[in-house]
């Protein structure tokens, strides 16, 4: 006897090994046994594969199976490997440890084995506290999903079967679209209490959707770090003094605090590019060069944070900047951030969009254009970085050495001339000796210059490579939403509204990226050329001094 099942909801295959089924269709099951929520069978078109168990209802009618000429039954038992249930991409493996999925680029790792370890003062939250902090308020915008869940009752089946259309889930649970909460939001499963202060507004600018500007902008300085100790000197760490201009009160933060903040922001904002922090280093953490480089990296990071209209106003970031020495207040804010409900899919509930919805075809075109732009920019950043680093190395070693060789050769010539005891040659001898010294000094100028004009460009390129690494995930969330809308035209109203929210947020972030990029690269290239002009003016002044010596004592 062949097992039959009636299809309750449309399902469109998205991965190898799956088959598409349509509402009211009869499918043949190879077995009643579910495999991680999937059944294996054959649809009415003779295609064999997997489909969701919750999308069908098994019928118990006696249906005679096909027999061969000998009267023996010949059931079909095609083996289909459910690759989608076991495959984990390298990107998703990295992302699993982060506890987030979206703008972080899937590469965030918590600190391990250094002064950035979680100390006792951080291990202060308990599962009980976290459980009590979740879901204490009724949802302000209750939304129910049109996607059917697992079978609970026949009545539920009958109600769901009347749906005119359904939206299939993405079967790759490690997909960024799923992990970010984009799919859950699009399917109407997001539900959270959204206060007015949590509202994020997208406005329509001259070039499309934009984040509403922060009406109270501020700056933040980061002082040179100081070495601190704890446990009677057994543990050492570097402490950075942060002073935001809207409070003018300094707070002290360790790198691990930045690390924690980064993790929270990546988790909370799936379509916002949170800038990457400077890299960790297990050894040499107290060396002067490393400390200086990390501080510069944190300054770049902070400047991008405080100029982002959404990140700068985020309560977690503000707590990080303003909570001083009161450890109790700091821990309370930390626990609140870790219990935040407005993360993932609920983040999209906080977004207010312009009244006129976007044209999704135009959105798709802009996203594809931006995707091509980021790919080309990333490729050329690599080329520029390699080129300027190679040039800097030549200046520091090659140019310095060559100029010093020229200077030493002039010095040797001057020493030879000094063997001449004629009184009238003294001025020339001194001038030649000074020329040799000038060339050696010019060599030192070349060695010192890269840190003034090339290193800042390299730092900026590294920061933007981090941003570019974030955008594939952000774009994937947007493209996942557009794909769902295309696959289910019968639910245009609900899906289009939610897709419009994701689209507005994505385009607003892209617009912010472009504005910030233009600002940063304009400023940095101006700085570079100003430094180059000053550099060559300094060389020119040194050579003019040398030239003047030949006019002296004539």
N, C-alpha and C positions, 0 to 999 in steps of 0.2 A: 504494500500500500504506500502510495506516495503522499508525503505530507504537503499540504497546501496552506498558503497564508494569503490573506487579503491585505492589500496595501492601503494604509490609512492616510498617508501623506506623501507628497512628491519628494523624491530624493534624487539629486544629480551627482553622479560620481565625479570625484575630484582627484583621485589617486589610483595608481595601478592596483589591480585586484578587486576593484569595486565595480558595481553595476548600477545603472540608473533604474529607478522604478517609479511608477505613476499611481496616483490615487485610484482606488477601486480595481487595480490590476491584480490578478491571481498569479502568485509566484510559487514555484516548487522548492521546498526545503530539502537539503541533503541531510540535515540533522536538526533536532530541536535544541541541541546543546549550543549555548551562546559562548562566543569567544570575545571577552572584554566588551560585551554589549553589542556584538555583531553576530549575524547569522549568515550561513553560506547557502546559496541556492541558485535558481535559474529563473530569469524573468520570462515573460511571454514571447520575447523575441529570440529566445534561445541563448542569451548571454548568461554565462555563469560567473559568479563572484560573490562579494560580500555586500551587505547592506545593513543599516541600523535595525536592531531587534525591536526598538520602540516604535518603528515606523510601520510595523505590520502586526496583524492579529491572526494567529494560527486558527484554521478551521478544522473541524473534526469530521468532515464529510468523508465517506468511504469512496475513494477514487481508485479505480483499477489502474495498476501500473502497467507500463508497456512490457510486452513479453516478446521473446524471440521465437523463432520457428519451433523450437523444442518445448515451448511453454514455460521456459525458465525466465524469471524476472531479471531484468537488466537495468538496475537503478544506476543513475549517473552519479559518479563520485569524483568529480574533478577536484584536485587539490589546488587551492588558491592560497598563496602565502600572504598573510596580512602584513605586508611590509610597513604599512603606516602605523601599526601598533607597537612596533619594536624599534623603529629607526629614530635615532637621536643625532641631529647634526652637531658638528663641532661647535657651531655658534650657540646652539641651544644648551649644550653641555656647559659651556662657560656661563651662560645666563642663569642656569639653575642655582648656582651658588650665590647669585647676587640677590635673590629675593625680589627681583624687579625685572621688568622687560619693556624696553621702549627706547628712550633717547640716550641711554647709557652705552649703546653700542654692544651690549652683551658681554662686556669684558671686565666688569667691576669685580674686584676681589677684596675681601676684608683683610686687614693687616695680619701678618703672621711673623712672629719671631723677631721683633725689634722693639724700639721704644714705643711703637704704635700699637702694641698689643692692648686688648681690652683689660684694663686694670680692675681692681676690686670696686672702685667707685663707679664703674659702669655696669657691673653685674647687679643691678638693683631692681630690675623689673621681674615680676613673677607671672606665670600663666594665669593665675587667678585675677590679678590686676587687669591683665589684658582682656580677659573674658568679660569682666564687669564693665570695662570701658567701651565695649562694642555694642552697637544697636540699642543704646539706651533711649534714643529719641525716635519718634515716628517719622517715616519718610515724608519730606515736604512735597516731593514730586513722585508719587507712586506710579510705577510703570510695570506692566505685565508683558511677558513675552508671548509672541504668537507661535513660538517654537514648541512643539510637543515634548514633554518630558518622558520619563520612564512610565510604563503601564502601572497605574494605581487602581483603577476601577473601570468597569465597563461603561459607567455613566460618563466618566472623563473621556473615554475613547469616543463615545458617540458625539460629545460636544466638540471635541477636537477634529473629528472626521468631517464636520460641517464647514471647517475653514476652507475658504476659497483657494488659498495658496499657503505654502509654508516656506520657511527659509532653512536650508540645510546648514548644519554646523560644519565648520572646518575640522576635518578629521585629524589633522596634525596638531596634537595638543601642544607641541613645542613651537608652533608657528608664532611669530611676533604678533600677528593680528590677534591671536588667542591670548597669549601671555600678557599683552598690554591691556587687555580688557576691551579692545575695540570691538570684537565680535559680540561680547556680552552686552555692551551698550547698544550696538546696532540691533540686536534681537530684542531689546526692550527689557533686559534683565537687571539693569542698574537701578538701584534704589537707595537713596541716602538723604539725610537732612542737610539742606544747603542754606546756610545763613547768608544774609546780604553781604557781610564782609568777605565771604568766600567767593563771591561772584567775580567772574573774569569776563570782561567785555571785549568783543571783537567789533570793530567799527569798519565802515567802508571808506577807505582812503582813495586817493587819486589813482593808485596803482593796484587796487584790490583790497581784500581784507587785511586789517592790521590790528595788532594788540592796542588797546586804548593806553595812551601814555600815562605814566605815573605822575600825578599832579604834585607830588612831593619828592622830587629827586634828591639824592644825597650822594656823598662820596665816603670813602673809607680808606684810611691809611694803614699800612702794615709796617711796624717798626722792625729794626734789626732784632732777630731772636736772641734770647738769653738762655743760657744753659741752667736748668733746674735739676734738683735731685729729690728723691723721696726714699722712704724706707732707710733713713740714716745713711744716705749716700750710696745705697746698693743699686739704685736705679736712676739713670740720668735721661733727660729728655730736653728738647728745645721748645721754648714757649714764645709765641708770637703775640705782640701787643697790637690789637685792632682798635682803631678809634673811628667810629662812624660820625659824620658831621651832624646828623640829626639828633645825636645825644651828647656828643663831645665827651663821652665817658669811655675810657679804655677798658677793654676786656682781654683776658689772656686765653689763648687757644693753642692747643697742641695739634700736630698734624693729624692725629687720630680723630680729633674733633671735626676737622675738615672732611676726613674720610667718611665719618658717620653721616655728616650733613649731605655729602654727595649721594650716598646710598638712599637716603630718604627722598631726595629730590628726584632721582632717577625713577624711583618707585611711584612717586606721586604724579609725575608729568610725562605721560607716554608719548606726546607729540611735541615736546619741547626739548631742544638740544641743550642739555646741561654740560657746560664745558668740562673737559677732563682735568683732573688734578695733576700736578707734577708727579713724576714717577717716584715710587718708593726705592729705597736703597738699604740693603741689609748691613753693609759695611761702609765705613768712612762717613757715617752720618754726622759726625761732629767736625769734619774737615771744613776749612773755611770756604773753599771753592764750592763744595756741595751745598753748604748752608746758603751761600749767596745765590746760587742758581735756583734753589728751592724757593727762596723768598721772592725772587723775580717771577718765578712761575706762579706763585700764589697771588702776587700783585696783578698779573695778567688775568688770572682766574677771577679775582675779586672785581676787577673793573668790568668784566663781562657780566658778572652776576648783578651788580648794582645798576647796570644800564639796561637790564632786561625788564620790561614792564610787568611781567608776571612773576618772575623769580625774585625780583627785588622786594616785592610786597608780600611774598609768601610768609606766613606766620612762623614756619620752621626756620627760615633764614633770618627773620627779624629776631627770633629768640636767640639764635646763634650769635647775633651781633650785639645784643643789648643785655643779655643776662650776665651779670657780673660775678662777684665772688660768692653770692648766695647759692651754696651747693644744693640746698633743698629746692629752691626755685628752678635751678638748672635741671635737676632730675625730674621734677614734675613736668617741665616742658619737654624733656626728652621722652618721657613715657607717653605724653599726649601725642607727640609726633609719631611714635611707633604704633599707636592705636588709631591713627588717622583713618577715617572711613572714606575720605575723598581721594582715594587712590585708584589706579587702574580704570575700570569702566565708570566708576562714580565720578572720576575727574571730569568727564564730558558733561555731567549734569550741571557743573558749575559755569559752563560757558554760555554767555548770551550772545546771540548772533544778530546781524543786521536784519531788518524786516524783509527785505527782498532776498529770496533764496538764490543761490548760485546756479549757474548752468553747469551741470555735471560734465558735459562734454568739454566745456571750456576748462573746467577744473582738471580733467584728465590730461588735456593738452599741456596745461601749465606744469603739472606734476612731471610729465614725461620730459618737458624741456628742462626743468630743474634737475631731473635725474641725469640727463646728458651733461648739464653744466657741472654738477658735482664730480662726475666721473673725470671730465677733462681737467677740472681744477685740481683734483687729487693727483692725477698723473703729472701735471706740470709743477705742483708743489714739490714732488719728489725730485724733479729735474733741477729746479731752482735751489733746493736745499743741498743737493750733491754738488752743484756748481759753486755756490758761495762758500760751502765748507772746504772745498778743495782750494778755492782762491784764498781763504783765510789761512789755511795751512801753509800755502806758499808764502804769504806775507809774514807769518810768524817765524817760519824757519828759512825758506829759500831767499826771500827778498832781504830779510835782515842780514843773513849771512853774506849775500852778494854785496850789499852796500858796505858792510863792515870790511870786506876784503878790499874794496876800492879805497876805503878810508885808510886802511893799514898800508896799502901800497903808496898812497900819498905821503903818509907819515914816514915811510922808509926813504922816499925821495927827499923829504925835508931833512932827515938825518944825514943823508949823503951830502947835501948842500952845506950843512953845518961844518963839514971838514974844510970848507973854503974859509979862510980867515979874513977875507976882505970885509971891511966895515960896511960897505954899501950893500952887501948881500943879506944883511941881518933881517931887514923888513920882509924880503921875499921868503926867507926861510920860515919866519914866523907865520906868514900868510899861508904857505903850503901846509905847515903843521896844523893850522886852524881848519883848513879845508879838509884834511884827513879826519879831524875830530867831527866836523860837520857831517860828513858822510856816515860816520859811525852813529851819530845821533839820528840821522835820517833813518838808518836801519832800525833803530829802537822805535822810532815813530811808526814804521810799518808793522812792527811786531805788536805794538799796543793798539793799533787802529781797529782791527776786526772786532774787538769786544765793544767798540763804540758804535759801529755802523752795520756790521754784518751779523753779529750775534743777536741783536734785537730782531732783525728780520727772520733769522732762523727760529727764534723763540715764537714769533708770531705765526710762522708757518706750521710749527708743531702744534700750536693751539688750534689752528684751523683744520689740521689733519684730524684732530680729535672731534671737532664739529662734523666734519665730513664723514667720519666713521659712525656718527650717530644717525645720519639722515637715511641710510637704507632701511633701518627699522621704522623710522617715522613714515617714510614713503610706503612701506609695506602695510602699515595700518590703514593708510588712506586708500591704497589700491585694493586691499581686502574689502573695505566698505563699498567701493565702487563695484566690485565684482558681485557682491551680494545683491546690490540693487539691480544690476543687469540680469541676474539669474531669477529674480522674482518680480516681474513687472506688475503683478496683480496687487502688490502691497505698496504701491508707489507712495502713498501718503505718509505712512509711518516711517518706512525705510528712508524715503527721501529727506524727511525732516531730520532724522538722526544722522544720516550720511552728510547732510548739509552742515551740521555742527562739526563733525570731524573734518570736513573739507575746509570750513572757515578757520578752524584752529590750525590746521596744517599750513594753509596759505599764509596765515598771519605769522606763523613761525618762519616760513621761508622769506617773507617780506622783511622781518626783523633781521634775519641772517644777512640778507643783501645790504640793508642799511648799515649794519654794524661792520660788514666786510668793507664797504666803501669808506666808512669813517676810519677804520683801523689801517687799511693799506694806504690810504691817502696820507694819513698822519705819519706812518712809518717810513714811507718813501720820501716824504719831505724831510724827516729827521735824517735819513740816510744821506741824502744829497747835501744837506747842510753840514753834516759831519765830514763828508768827502771834500766839500769846498774848504772848510776849516782846516782839514788835514793837509791839503795841498798848499793852502796859504801859509801854514806853519813851516812846511818844507821850503817854500819860496822865501820866507823870511830868513830861515837859517842859511840858505845859499846866498841871499843878498848880504848878510852879515859877512860871510866868507869873502864875497867879492869886494866888500868895503875894505878888507884888510890889505888888499893889494894896492890901495891908494894911500895907505898910511906909511909913514916913515920913508917917504921917497926922497 
